[in-house]
Amino acid sequence: MTSIPLNLRGLKCPLPALRVRKALRGAQAGALFVVECTDPMAAIDIPNLTRETGDAIEHSSSEGELLVFHIRKAA
């Protein structure tokens, strides 16, 4: 399965988390999203969102102001 990119650069809270939630809701189980954000609040909001939805952050990293999350859709 290929990864699905979500470019959320430039969006401010709460839009990155809302867009990730919408993408996850419409995805098949096992889908992998590569989410790129520049809003520093995403470092808090996206992990909280995945705890809420039961999906998994497989990897996260930051480089300067860019935050990258690899999120796997749960069953």
N, C-alpha and C positions, 0 to 999 in steps of 0.2 A: 504494500500500500504506500502511495506517495504522500508526502507532507503537503498540507494546505497552508499557504502563506496568508497571514493577516497583517497588513501594514497599517498600524494604528498610530503612526508617528504624527505628532502635532495635535492629537486629540487630548483634551483635558478631562479630568475626573468629572463625572462618572462614565463618560463615553467609552473608554477602552474596556472596562469591565462589562458594560452593557452589550457592546459589540461581540465580545468573546462569548457571553452567555447566549446570545442569539445564534452565533455560529455553532456552538455546541449543541444547542437544542435541535438544530436541523441536520446534525451529522449522524452518520452510522457509527455503531460501536466500533472502537478500534481506530477511528480516524485520528491522525496526528496533525495538530495545528502548530505552526511556527509563528508566534505572535511577536511583533516588534512594536515597542511603545517608547515614547520619550517623556511621558508624564511620570514624575517620581512617585506619585500616589499609586501607580499601577503595581509597584513592588509590594504594596499592602493589599490592594483591592483584588488582584488576580489570584493570589494564594487563598484569600478568604473565599472568593467565588468558587474555586475548585473544591475547597473543603465543604462548601454548601451543596454543590452539585454531585460530589462523589467522583469527579474526574481527577486525573493525576497530572501533576507537573513532573515530567520526566527529567527535565534539565532547565536551569535558568542561568542567565549570565547578564553581566552589565559591562558596557564598554563606553566610558564617558557618560553621556546622558541617555544612551540607547540601552533599553532593557529588552531581553529576548527570553521568551518562555516557550518550551516545547510541551504542549498539553495533549494528553491522550484521552479521547472520549471513552468513558466507561460503558459497560454493557447496558 
